[in-house]
Amino acid sequence: MAENYSQQYRGKVIHVYLGEGKADPPKPEVKKADTLYHKHMQELFDIIAPEAVSERIDAVNTQGELATATAELLREKSSARERYKEHKDFKRFVHELDGEWRGRELPHKLERFLLFSVMGSFYTGLDFVSNYLAEKTFLRKDITKIGLGKSGISLDAADTNGNRKALKAGWEMLSDKLIGLFSDKSVKETTNRDDVAFVSPISDALASVGNIAVSLATPSDKKPIHWLLNSIINPGSIEAGFRTLSAIPLAGAKVENMYIALNKQLLRGEGVLPYGFDVALTMLAAKETQKKDVELVLEHVAQK
Amino acid sequence: MKQNITQFIDIVRESKVLNAEQKRELLDNPALLPETYRERIAEILTNYNDRARAREMQLGSRVNDATKRFEQALDEVGVAPEEKQQLLEKLRQHTATLTMAAPAS
């Protein structure tokens, strides 16, 4: 306070010295401006606050409308049986129940079934060709080494060191990944959209685990069932299989729901499924190790 | 209100009333939602957005009018231009804070 007075006093002295004749009095308009400012802020608050309240009320009411719409949807979902009692039309009942189970109407079921069957067969064929090419080239029985020098991979017909099996599993994985990419690319090109894909995470994961299971667990690569399994297990064929089954009325609705639920789990990393795949892979690897151990023990006993 | 899935996605994304979780749920796989349900949801969200926009416009216009009156009042009492600018700047910041705090969405 004392400093303020001192400054004001010094101000007066300077003004007098400069010859203005008298010192300026403290500016009253500054105080007036502050008062006006606070008054205006109060006015703004009086304008904005009721709008904020009305917006909040509107938001609550709108959320209520959304909840009602969802509740109506759920109520509608269980009305097909009730309606059947009235119309007694079985075909209509199946159609309506299918729509309820799916949560939507699936158009062109037969066309979908045929299309995805053909697509699945095509991807199975591609996988078969890739396996066949491998068998006829670098996995041929008479090839004893792949690569040069010490860094090469040695092979033998009986596959005593397991390198042939490992190469086969690796090739299977690689060719499957390429088939998956090809199917995604073909869907993108066909639909002319970049934000769509064919293979879903569940098909990809199933193909990975399935391939290892088939590569490790199937003893003979000559059996047709092994060839068939090896060819079917790829992301494209599995995805096409899901979609083919989904196109079947009623049963397909359950497949579709399961497929969606599994994909959601994988995408969000929720539930036991993501860990389930890891567990399956570890168990398969352990099974194979155990088989090898038993073979070694038997061999040792035989030698003795 | 007839609309396709792309329109539905746009409406959900631009909604001022849905929170992030609700948007995620609706956008997760909109093709699986029944068309009638999608239409109803889109109608509710569009109506809300229209009302919110109208409220914003009305609010903006009333705030502008009040600010003009404030400027006139400052001129009338003879506030210096620099000080007036400072006050208006302060006012602009305070108004932004107030209006940002106001919307429920």
Interface residues (C-beta under 8 A of the other chain):
Chain A: E29 V30 K32 A33 L36 Y37 H40 M41 E43 L44 F45 I47 I48 A49 E51 A52 S54 E55 R56 D58 A59 V60 T62 Q63 E65 L66 A69 T70 L73 E76 G99 R102 G103 R104 E105 I260 K264
Chain B: V17 L18 Q22 D28 N29 A31 L32 L33 P34 E35 Y37 R40 I41 I44 L45 N47 Y48 R51 A52 R55 Q58 L59 R62 V63 A66 T67 R69 F70 A73 L74 V77 G78 V79 E83 K84 L87 K90 L91 H94 T95 L98 T99 A101 A102 P103 A104 S105
